[in-house]
Amino acid sequence: MKVLVINCGSSSLKYQLIDMSSEESLAQGLVERIGINGSILTQKVEGKDKYEIETPLKDHQDAIELVLRSLVDEKHGVIKSMDEISAVGHRVVHGGEKYASSVVLDETVIENLDEFTKLAPLHNPPNIIGINACKALMPKTPMVAVFDTAFHQTMPEKAFMYPLPYELYEEDHIRRYGFHGTSHKYVAGEIAKWMHKDVKELKTVTCHIGNGVSVTAVDGGISGVGTDFRDIRSAVENDNNHRALLAMDIFGYQIRKQIGAYAAVMGGVDAIVFTAGIGEHAPEIRSRALVNMEFLGIEVDLEKNESHNIGDGMEISKETSKVKVVVIPTNEELMIAKETLELVQK
């Protein structure tokens, strides 16, 4: 069974086709500048040259049509026909309080997603556009919405309620929802396998640190050189830029503070996982986040931390550390595909 995973942004679209019998990624790609001059698709297939095509794309339906053509392309594709795609899993950022798990898409669900647009005005609209575009092109293919917020729906009321007038929650549904749920769910499962335990037995802090940060919020205006961490790192290394260094220190400080807070409310911590672009590839942030944490049983091996050989996972804690600290590459697309397969098979 092959599952196509779609992640739509306002002018971009990421996709991946996964063979669920082996959980192997057959093809992955990115469509950029949808509705803008210079639209381009880039597709990568193992064992084949990178495939790029520039062509005008007026909307997401055009983009998805190009994706499907690329997947069945005789030279650059990986399937012979669209009939080989058994299901489509769509990343949807916000499911409000209504959806505590993934759901098969129908007209009622899509109408509900429209209601949640006010909670995620930058993300839900392109997610919905992508769903409608796929349904128009693949009307008989089952489709599933996998929500970033669903994984966090077991938070108790005392954890998700803000200290604001209660009417804002009742009338406007303003509360803490939690995001990057598919990533957190994936790495939480992976660290449990790593430690040969059931995920329910562990007290784990997962830190998804990329363009979006789930452990803490960081104001990206601070560095003076933008929000891209590569630019911040370059400004520190090459120019000794004080503001860039400050941004780095704040990043580490806020993550450390959040780890400490979670350890307090859980009554301890067994493992800490770093994932996503910065979490996986920025040892200077990891070391800043974990400095002076020995009182919690966290001891980091600085030499291991500097290694870039992550593979399927890399432990950076010392052997004497009571808390495992591991860097695990996230795979949100595989998690979405798994959720999609489970629902479609039901």
Salt bridges, closest charged atoms under 4 A:
GLU23 OE2 - LYS338 NZ 3.76
GLU52 OE2 - LYS50 NZ 3.70
ASP62 OD2 - LYS58 NZ 3.46
GLU84 OE1 - LYS2 NZ 3.47
GLU97 OE2 - ARG175 NH1 2.90
ASP148 OD2 - ARG91 NH2 2.62
GLU190 OE2 - LYS193 NZ 3.14
ASP228 OD2 - ARG230 NH2 2.79
ASP249 OD1 - ARG288 NE 2.76
GLU280 OE1 - HIS281 NE2 3.69
GLU284 OE2 - ARG233 NE 2.77
GLU315 OE2 - LYS324 NZ 3.35
GLU339 OE2 - LYS185 NZ 2.49
GLU342 OE2 - LYS346 NZ 3.85
